[in-house]
Every structure is written in structure tokens, then in C-alpha cells.
């Protein structure tokens, strides 16, 4: 197997990460208590411009905690796009609720508001808007639907730190929102996540549940069945260091996306575009081939050249545990079978991007 020359993602840990982690170790504050936890939460809420934030140990539990805070449970339905990472859907099931799948927009790849309207029933309690690959959903349309039908709106911003809709950061529109800091995210804590809201009561509920349901004013007294979802001081230390350089990370990722657009412009494919009145953070720069039969051959060609890629997420409704009734979502399926994520990390050099594009151009040239 060819050694990977260009990985799909690689975190940049060359800032204050080591300094802050060493401070944790030297002070012995390595668990979920320590100054970096509160500093990271405060700095993150300031960066996103949201009132309240509480850190958690990963992005999946952030989603679960957000739904728990809203009181989502058995008998409830949550509308979610089928074109998403599995965690969005699993978190709904963790609560005993039922995921109701909807299709995506062919223009933006995001949840289709018209499909949402078609799936609302008396049991619908929430809409989950997933800002896929760093592009914002149509938040005006979703807010109007949620308001009209008295539904909660949850934003899954796992892939969308640095993404804006009409000059507002995503995660500030819904009742409650979540972020992920996995190793391949725009900013990372290794594993980690954040729950944010402008509703103080919701965040207080999230904090209560994430810390084993510990009562605030009575030591070792637990008044709800809670969870151990806390972030460690070490994770927060890494996150704070990452946040200090996040503007540079996002700027570079957008430059990389522009390079791909320019260097691949003559080929029978589309690079994921930035929608009007949004800022795409390009967590992943993704391409969409005209011919789905060429996707795997192209990925194999790139792999043989030491270039790592990923397919777009498989629609969740096609997976065994969620494929209990026959249903088609043509846009999501078309996107999924034709899409490829390209190397997109901030440390990727122009020369590496050029190398990737040369191999893609060569692939199509060899077809003719």
C-alpha cells in the first residue's frame, strides 16, 4: 500500500497547546475541574456570539444532552436530514424518540425546508438542522416553520465552526445548538464538544444532566438520572489554544477551497459552493462528480498516488438499523453516491493541493 502523502485531515497543534496542557499536568488539574474549562467555554461563547455555553466530552453526547435538555423522549418525533453523520440520528434514538428523515437541497446539500413541512405530524417536537460540511442551512425558512408549528429547532454545528448565515454564526438561531471538537474538526480538543444556547434555563438543564444530575447546593445529592458528559481540563486547554488561532485556520481552509475550484474548473464535477448570504467554513472541501460510476475509480486512483479521500456520508435511511420501511430520498442519495471529500486541513500546502488536482485532472484525461 502506498504511504499517504496527503492525508484527508491533520490537526495543527503548533500553538499554545503544549504549554497549556503542561500547565494542567504541573498543577495536577487534569480532570473536569480546572481553569481551562471555564475559560474555553467563555472564549467559545464570545467567538460564536452566543449567551451561554457548556463543554462536553464529545460531539455526539452534545447532541444527546441538547435533546435531553429540551425534554425530547419516547413518542416524540424529530425531523432530521438523512444526509448527515450517523451521530445526528443516533442521538435522537438515545432519547427514545423517533427520527423522521427528510431530503436535502440539491443546491446547498442542506436540509430541504419543503421536505420538512411534508413530514410534520402531531408527534413532531423538533427539527434538527445539520450544517453539513461547513455550509449553513436556510435558517430563515426553518425558523419560520418551527415558529408556525411550535417546534424546537436544534442546530447540529459539528462541522460548522466559522460558518455564518446572514452575518450571524450558526448555532445562534435555534433553541439549542451543538459543536464537535473531534480530531478532524476545524478546532479540536482530541475528543470534545460544546452545547450552546441563548436560553439560560436550557443551558442550566444541560449542565445539570451532564454532571451526573448533581444537585447544585447539596454535596453528593443527585436529583435526576444524569450522565458523565464533562470535558476535562486537558481537553479544554487544547481547545483554548486552538481557538486562539481559529481565524487563521478558517481563512486558510477557504483559500484551499478556492484553489480546488480554480484548478478543477474544467472538469465534469462541481466543488461544493458557498450559498448566497452565507460564509462557508469548508470543514471539508467536497466535489460532486457528474457520473456516480466514476467515484470509486477516482478515489482508487488518488489512493494509489498517496492521497486520502472520503466518500460523502451514506444517507442514514439506507443503513440496516434505520431501513425498516422502504423510502426514497432522491437528492440525498444522488449527492451521497457522487460526492468525495478532498484533503482540507489548514496545514495543507498549495503544492499539495496542486498535486491532488493534477491527479484528478490526469484521471479524467485518461478516460478520453
FENDA-V479533 format. One line per field, one symbol per residue. psi: psi as a letter, one per 20 degrees, with the letter a starting at -180 (. if undefined). burial: # if it has 9 or more other C-alpha atoms within 8 Angstrom, else .. A space follows every 10 residues. Layout:
psi->???
burial->???
This chain:
psi->ppqphnqhqo qokjcjgggh ghhgghijni bjqqhhghgg gghghhgilq gqqpqrirhg hggghghghi kpapiqpppq qhnrqhhggh hghhijrppo qrrrphgijr pohhhgghjp riiphqpooo npjjpqrnhg ghggggghjl qqoppokhjk pjpqoljppq ijgrhqrqqq krhjrgqqjf qrrppqqjoh gghhgggghh ljkpqhjopk ppjroaqnjq qrhgghgggg hghhjhhhgg gghhggghgg ggijhjqmrp ppqpqqkrop ilgppqqoqh ohiigghghg ghghjkpprq qqqpphiiqg ijliqpqqnh ggggggiiqp prpjqhiprh hgghgghghg ghghhhh.
burial->...#.###.# #...####.# #..##...## ####.##.## ######.#.# ########## #########. .##..##### ####...##. ###.###### ######.### ###.##..## ...####### #########. .##.##.... ########## #####...## ##.####### #########. ########## .##.###### #####..... .#...##.## ########## ###.##..## .###.##.## #.##....## ##.##..### #########. ....#..##. #########. ##.####.#. ..#.....#. ###.###### ######.#.. .###.##.## #.##....
